Amino acid sequence: MAITLDLKPEVEAELTAQAQAAGLSLAQFLRRELEAIAPGAPARLPGTPPEGLDQWERDLDEWLDSFPQHPVLA
């Protein structure tokens, strides 16, 4: 399905900047965000792509494991 949106230039610029920061085209970014808010869409953490979630989780686990482990104090 194709949809045409008339956006204010400043809104388009902001969305384009967010898409570029996420490494996506504007169309990919908008599709991802709209699918995330659609009823029945699978839940996901804010800012994580629906595709590649497993890689995101592995990267997060690796980052968390990089911190020194300390004993729990009573």
KOLKE-790739 format. One record per residue: residue number from 1; x, y, z of N, C-alpha, C in turn; chain. Coordinates in pm, 1 decimal. Example, Ala and Ser with C-alpha at 12.3 -4.5 7.8 and 13.67 -1.06 7.14 Angstrom:
// KOLKE-790739
ATOM; num; n_u; n_v; n_w; ca_u; ca_v; ca_w; c_u; c_v; c_w; cadena
ATOM; 1; 1319.0; -569.0; 780.0; 1230.0; -450.0; 780.0; 1320.0; -330.0; 780.0; A $
ATOM; 2; 1285.0; -225.0; 708.0; 1367.0; -106.0; 714.0; 1290.0; 3.0; 787.0; A $
//
This chain:
// KOLKE-790739
ATOM; num; n_u; n_v; n_w; ca_u; ca_v; ca_w; c_u; c_v; c_w; cadena
ATOM; 1; 85.2; -116.9; 0.0; 0.0; 0.0; 0.0; 90.1; 123.7; 0.0; A $
ATOM; 2; 56.0; 219.2; -79.4; 130.5; 344.7; -84.1; 43.9; 455.4; -24.8; A $
ATOM; 3; 105.8; 537.3; 57.5; 36.5; 649.9; 121.1; 120.4; 774.5; 96.7; A $
ATOM; 4; 55.0; 882.9; 64.0; 123.6; 1010.6; 46.8; 90.6; 1098.7; 166.3; A $
ATOM; 5; 194.7; 1154.1; 227.8; 176.0; 1243.1; 342.0; 228.2; 1381.9; 306.6; A $
ATOM; 6; 152.1; 1483.3; 342.5; 198.4; 1621.5; 328.8; 246.7; 1665.6; 466.4; A $
ATOM; 7; 378.5; 1675.6; 480.9; 438.3; 1712.2; 608.9; 493.7; 1853.2; 602.5; A $
ATOM; 8; 493.0; 1919.9; 717.2; 559.8; 2049.0; 726.1; 709.0; 2024.3; 702.1; A $
ATOM; 9; 777.7; 2118.5; 639.4; 920.2; 2098.0; 610.0; 1003.3; 2067.1; 734.1; A $
ATOM; 10; 972.8; 2130.1; 846.0; 1051.3; 2105.0; 967.4; 1025.6; 1964.4; 1022.7; A $
ATOM; 11; 903.2; 1915.0; 1006.0; 871.8; 1778.6; 1050.0; 944.3; 1678.2; 960.4; A $
ATOM; 12; 939.7; 1701.8; 830.2; 1009.6; 1613.6; 737.2; 1159.6; 1612.7; 765.9; A $
ATOM; 13; 1216.8; 1728.8; 792.7; 1359.8; 1736.8; 821.9; 1394.3; 1658.8; 948.4; A $
ATOM; 14; 1311.6; 1670.0; 1052.4; 1336.9; 1598.0; 1177.4; 1326.1; 1447.2; 1156.6; A $
ATOM; 15; 1223.0; 1404.1; 1085.1; 1206.8; 1260.9; 1059.1; 1320.5; 1206.4; 973.1; A $
ATOM; 16; 1363.2; 1284.5; 876.0; 1475.0; 1243.8; 791.3; 1602.2; 1229.9; 873.9; A $
ATOM; 17; 1624.9; 1323.4; 966.0; 1742.7; 1316.7; 1053.1; 1738.3; 1192.1; 1141.4; A $
ATOM; 18; 1621.0; 1161.2; 1195.9; 1607.6; 1041.5; 1279.1; 1630.1; 914.9; 1196.9; A $
ATOM; 19; 1579.6; 913.8; 1074.8; 1598.0; 798.3; 986.9; 1746.2; 778.8; 955.6; A $
ATOM; 20; 1814.9; 886.4; 923.3; 1957.5; 877.2; 892.1; 2036.3; 829.2; 1013.0; A $
ATOM; 21; 1999.6; 877.7; 1132.2; 2068.0; 835.0; 1254.0; 2048.7; 686.0; 1278.8; A $
ATOM; 22; 1935.9; 632.9; 1235.1; 1908.2; 490.2; 1250.5; 1963.1; 408.4; 1133.2; A $
ATOM; 23; 2022.9; 476.6; 1034.3; 2077.7; 408.2; 918.5; 1971.2; 356.6; 823.1; A $
ATOM; 24; 1857.2; 425.2; 818.9; 1745.2; 383.1; 735.7; 1705.3; 494.3; 640.4; A $
ATOM; 25; 1636.2; 455.5; 533.4; 1575.1; 557.9; 448.4; 1453.7; 612.1; 522.7; A $
ATOM; 26; 1402.4; 723.6; 479.0; 1284.4; 780.8; 544.4; 1167.0; 684.0; 535.9; A $
ATOM; 27; 1148.3; 620.3; 420.9; 1037.8; 525.7; 403.8; 1052.6; 406.2; 498.7; A $
ATOM; 28; 1174.2; 351.7; 510.4; 1197.2; 239.0; 601.3; 1171.1; 280.0; 746.1; A $
ATOM; 29; 1218.7; 398.3; 782.2; 1201.2; 447.9; 918.9; 1053.2; 465.1; 952.3; A $
ATOM; 30; 978.5; 528.3; 862.4; 835.8; 549.7; 887.5; 760.5; 417.5; 893.4; A $
ATOM; 31; 795.1; 323.6; 804.9; 729.9; 192.3; 807.0; 755.0; 123.6; 940.9; A $
ATOM; 32; 879.8; 127.2; 988.0; 914.7; 64.7; 1115.9; 836.6; 126.7; 1230.8; A $
ATOM; 33; 830.7; 259.3; 1233.7; 762.0; 327.3; 1343.6; 611.3; 304.6; 1338.9; A $
ATOM; 34; 553.0; 305.6; 1220.4; 408.8; 281.9; 1208.9; 372.8; 138.6; 1244.8; A $
ATOM; 35; 455.6; 43.8; 1204.7; 428.9; -94.9; 1240.0; 438.0; -116.1; 1390.8; A $
ATOM; 36; 524.1; -39.4; 1456.6; 541.0; -53.6; 1600.8; 419.2; -4.6; 1678.3; A $
ATOM; 37; 344.6; 89.3; 1622.9; 229.5; 142.1; 1695.7; 98.2; 81.0; 1650.3; A $
ATOM; 38; 103.8; -5.3; 1548.7; -18.3; -68.0; 1498.0; -71.0; -168.5; 1600.2; A $
ATOM; 39; -203.1; -174.5; 1617.0; -259.2; -274.3; 1708.4; -218.3; -414.7; 1664.4; A $
ATOM; 40; -179.7; -494.7; 1760.8; -139.3; -631.0; 1730.7; 4.9; -644.0; 1686.4; A $
ATOM; 41; 76.1; -533.2; 1678.6; 217.0; -540.3; 1641.1; 295.7; -600.7; 1757.0; A $
ATOM; 42; 398.9; -677.9; 1728.4; 478.1; -735.0; 1837.2; 546.1; -625.8; 1918.3; A $
ATOM; 43; 552.2; -645.6; 2048.9; 614.1; -545.8; 2137.4; 764.2; -543.4; 2113.8; A $
ATOM; 44; 823.0; -427.0; 2123.8; 967.7; -413.4; 2112.3; 1013.2; -297.8; 2199.1; A $
ATOM; 45; 1138.9; -299.2; 2234.6; 1195.9; -192.8; 2314.4; 1208.2; -67.5; 2229.4; A $
ATOM; 46; 1186.8; 50.5; 2288.4; 1200.9; 173.9; 2210.7; 1340.8; 185.0; 2150.9; A $
ATOM; 47; 1344.5; 224.5; 2025.9; 1472.7; 246.2; 1960.0; 1537.5; 121.3; 1903.5; A $
ATOM; 48; 1472.1; 5.5; 1915.5; 1529.6; -116.0; 1859.5; 1454.1; -154.5; 1734.0; A $
ATOM; 49; 1524.9; -198.5; 1633.8; 1457.4; -238.6; 1511.1; 1386.9; -371.1; 1528.9; A $
ATOM; 50; 1271.3; -389.1; 1462.5; 1204.2; -517.6; 1471.6; 1290.1; -629.9; 1413.6; A $
ATOM; 51; 1361.5; -601.1; 1304.3; 1454.9; -698.6; 1250.2; 1586.1; -681.5; 1326.0; A $
ATOM; 52; 1658.2; -788.3; 1343.9; 1788.9; -777.0; 1407.5; 1783.4; -762.9; 1558.0; A $
ATOM; 53; 1671.1; -795.9; 1619.5; 1659.6; -782.6; 1764.1; 1755.6; -877.5; 1833.7; A $
ATOM; 54; 1775.8; -996.6; 1777.9; 1868.7; -1092.0; 1839.2; 2009.4; -1034.7; 1844.7; A $
ATOM; 55; 2052.4; -970.3; 1737.2; 2185.0; -909.6; 1735.9; 2192.8; -796.8; 1837.5; A $
ATOM; 56; 2086.6; -718.4; 1848.2; 2083.5; -608.2; 1945.2; 2097.8; -664.0; 2086.3; A $
ATOM; 57; 2028.2; -773.3; 2115.6; 2037.2; -834.2; 2248.1; 2177.5; -887.9; 2275.2; A $
ATOM; 58; 2238.7; -950.8; 2175.3; 2375.9; -1000.7; 2192.8; 2472.1; -885.2; 2218.7; A $
ATOM; 59; 2456.1; -776.7; 2143.4; 2541.9; -659.8; 2164.1; 2522.2; -601.0; 2303.5; A $
ATOM; 60; 2398.1; -595.7; 2349.5; 2370.2; -543.4; 2483.0; 2431.6; -633.5; 2589.1; A $
ATOM; 61; 2415.4; -764.6; 2575.0; 2474.8; -858.2; 2671.3; 2626.4; -843.9; 2675.1; A $
ATOM; 62; 2687.6; -831.7; 2558.7; 2833.0; -815.4; 2552.4; 2875.8; -686.6; 2622.4; A $
ATOM; 63; 2801.3; -579.8; 2599.6; 2833.1; -452.1; 2663.3; 2818.2; -462.4; 2814.8; A $
ATOM; 64; 2711.1; -524.5; 2861.0; 2689.9; -539.7; 3005.2; 2797.9; -626.1; 3068.6; A $
ATOM; 65; 2841.3; -730.4; 2997.7; 2946.5; -817.7; 3048.9; 3081.9; -748.5; 3053.9; A $
ATOM; 66; 3096.5; -636.3; 2984.9; 3224.9; -566.6; 2983.1; 3252.0; -490.5; 3113.4; A $
ATOM; 67; 3151.1; -475.3; 3197.2; 3169.5; -406.0; 3324.4; 3225.9; -502.8; 3427.6; A $
ATOM; 68; 3309.5; -452.6; 3519.2; 3365.4; -542.4; 3621.0; 3254.5; -596.1; 3712.5; A $
ATOM; 69; 3272.0; -722.1; 3752.5; 3175.5; -784.9; 3841.2; 3219.4; -761.3; 3985.6; A $
ATOM; 70; 3127.1; -721.3; 4069.6; 3155.8; -696.0; 4211.2; 3068.3; -786.9; 4295.9; A $
ATOM; 71; 3119.2; -828.0; 4410.9; 3036.7; -912.1; 4497.7; 2919.9; -831.1; 4553.3; A $
ATOM; 72; 2812.7; -901.0; 4582.7; 2695.6; -837.0; 4641.9; 2722.1; -816.5; 4789.5; A $
ATOM; 73; 2697.9; -695.5; 4837.8; 2720.5; -664.7; 4979.3; 2592.0; -691.2; 5057.4; A $
ATOM; 74; 2610.5; -746.0; 5176.3; 2494.3; -776.4; 5261.0; 2443.3; -649.4; 5327.7; A $
//
